[in-house]
Structure formats: C-alpha cells, structure tokens
C-alpha cells in the first residue's frame, strides 16, 4: 500500500510525470535525475513528480523530504499531503492517517483520497470511520471496484457480513473479471459459514485463472479431507509449473501442506510448510524483542501498580482474551460469546494503539515508559473512556464485550492500570502444539517470529517469561484457560470460564458451534464443529522434522 496514487493523479500536476522506461536498479525504474530550479506551482508539481518517482523506487525518505519541502511553502497542499500519507502506510499508520485526513479535508470530493483514508482506518481497526469514508468514495465514484471491495471487508470486520454481500454483488456486476471480486465474495461467505456458495465462487475463480493460488488456499481451508481431493493434484501441478511470484508459491505450498496434513501424510506436509517459509522472508530480531520484554518487566512492577491503584475506569464490561496465536483464543471467544450477556468484538487494535501513544511498543530509549510512570488519574480515565467508547460501538448493552486480540498479552500491565475490574483470560496450549500451529498457519503482519522454527521457539520463551511476570504482579487477575483442559472436560472448564466473567451459567455456551454470525479465523470449518481432540499432541506427527523448535523451547518443551 506504499504507492496508492489514484490512476488520474497526474492530472493535478502542471508538470506531467514521465512515462516509465526500462531502467537500472531492481525496480526497473530510471534513477530520478536532477531537476532545474523552478518556482511557484510549477516547482511544487515538479517536486511531486520527483517524489512519486522516488516512492516507486522505494526511496521513501527522499520522497518524504520532497513532500515536506512543498508543505513548508504550502501547508495545505492536498496532493502533497496525500502522497505523504501513502508513503507512511505500513511504517507509521497513525501519522499516515493524519496526513490522509488533512488531504481529504482539503479535497473532500476526491474519491481516491476518501478510499485510501478509509483503507487506513480499516487497517487500524477503526471501522465506523473506515465505513464512512469508503461509502463516500463509492458515492463519488460508483464504478470503483476496489472501494466496493474494501467497503465489503470493512462490513465483515465490523461483524456486519450480511451487509457486505450486496456490496460485493454490485462489484461483480460492474466487473466480473476483477481479481478481487470473486475471492473477496467467497471469503465473506466463508466467514458467514456458507461454505457451498463460497466453494462455487472459488472454483469459478480458479477456472478463470484469477488469483489461483489464493483461491486454492481458501478452498482447502473450508473443510477437512479424509481422502485425496482432485485439488491436491491441481495444486502440485501449479507448483511444478513454476508460480509467477513468491506469494503464489507461498500460497500453493501452504495449501498443499494443509491437504497433506489432513491426509496424515505428515512428512510431505512439513516439507511444503518449510518451503512456503522460504517464499515469505521475514526478519525477526529476537534479541531486540528480549530487551523489550526486559524493559516491560522492569517498568511494570508491584510498586508502579500500587501507585496507580484507583486509576482508569471501574467498568466490568471489557473481557480480554489473549495469549499466543493458535492457542485456542477463537474457541474461547466463541464459548464466551455464546452466553446471552456476552458480545464478541473480535480482534480489536484500539488498546494496542493506546499502547503506541504511550511509547510502550518496541522502541526502546529514554522516552520508553515515561508516559506510563507520569500518567495521572485523569489521563488514565481519558484513555479508558477512549477504549470503552470504541468497545460500545459493537454492543451498547452487553454486560461483557470480548476483545480477542491475542497479542494484548504484551500489555497486560496497561490493562491492569486502565481497567482494574476487567476480566483477563489467558489461553494456554501445549508449547510445541501452539508453536507448530503458528508455523503452519498463514500468519502475516507482525508475526515475523513465525519465520523459522528456532526463532519461533525463542519467541515463545519470551512470551512465557512475560506472562509469568504479569501473574506475579497481578495475582488472581488472570484466568488460565487451558486448551487441553477444555478438550478433556468441556463443560467443567467452560463453567469455570463463565464464572470468571462473573456471569451465571448458560447451557448455550456448550453449543458454541451453533452460534450464528461471521467468524474470522484461519480454521473456519473447525469453529463450526463441536470440540474435537485431534489437535492435542499434534506435534508428535512432526517430531522428527521440528527438532530446531524443540531445542529452542528448551525446558518448556513438553516432550
């Protein structure tokens, strides 16, 4: 999303951008050449043209500097603000949001500005403004298929999947050949549990040779296979034909691994999973993460929590379901939200954004932790109200609302200050099973620690160390919901879970798989099933191939 300029952006410039040429460097673009000195609007347009060339060449600091030069002279230059916003996406999304918002204020009738701002809000998990801006983009340019698809995704993420269907249907009517439409529609149907309809769209996508690898990956995750399906041979054929891109190869290897795992052909499955990782290079600085965990442990101690007693908001509405990804967080969320007094809001980014605003996220330095140490009761109440207002968007009346962002385990200390009465549910699973499931799943974004088995095991140790610290300074606040205990004694463990939420038992919690509505998880078919035990000790099937993980886990490995 770093270069999100509208197709007609150049019409805003008096100095037109030059057509692409075969050039040097890996980008295939010409190296921007020095420009003659100009003045006024022509100079601004020339600087913008150069900034776009630099952005396309991934020379982002230089592109950013040129935009700032324009804004120094003309602070309200809409296109410079917009370009600066697109440069910031994926690097500093909050700052990008500010620039894109300013650009939209200057040119509210530009559908591309509205579209990109809406997608930025969507990426940050701020769904109401995302929907508003995407709707506006669709009003301004009704034939913009990309905006319609983004609006559909926003409805799904906001748990309004049924509203997304007509939006995607309209996109399909506008352009049946657009690569985003059929697969997007299929994914919405999967979230809603309408698997047969989704299958039809995915098969059509494959037949039309559109997004083939992504369609196969979605298709094989709809169900569990007991016999080899024809899709397996097709996937292997696609791989033998040398996929065009690393992403395609990654998707196809992941899809092959999923089917082969179902068929209990484990040695073949793990080979495909390992090959998939080779096509998605991710760097995780585990030493930096270890230092960050050290800093969090040093910052949040019993003394700090004692000085902040009575801070925040006493609300009992928030329920934080957290832990390592693939540790049973979705299952736990489904059990909780099957209770008539509980609503699930999904994986919310709001608390993480508050943590970023208080300098708690990863960047170590003199400012780290200072805002927390100096936080006043009034400031803590503002943060808490900001979070609660966002939470209430999902359900104005529910007694409990679940935020199922797994990585909130990193900021439990902040939860303790802002919400002294909130329930915290820590999902635990066998360390090797948890890590293996992370490794074979298609986790993206910040989950760079899944890049290889050794890094994954070392990361798990840091997660475990941090959780031990939270429990030591907040005794009794964190309920451990063991995946294995839940499998062995569904009713007993479910009753303990609901009791921790401070609610009376309801038998609907045993029938979580009958719950209607959309479900956003990597294993869609699993969530629609009663509890099963096949994922317990799953790692045994791969024991000979995952020794680097076991060695990295060390004494935490349950061998």
PyMOL commands that set and color helices and strands:
alter all, ss='L'
color gray80, all
select helices_A, chain A and resi 9-12+40-56+60-73+78-88+93-106+111-123+127-140+145-157+161-174+181-191+195-207+212-220+230-240+246-262+266-278+286-299+302-307+329-337+350-357+370-373+377-392+406-418+431-440+448-450+453-473+483-488+490-500+507-514+524-527+538-545+547-556
alter helices_A, ss='H'
color red, helices_A
select strands_A, chain A and resi 318-323+342-344+400-403+423-428+478-482
alter strands_A, ss='S'
color yellow, strands_A
deselect
rebuild
show_as cartoon
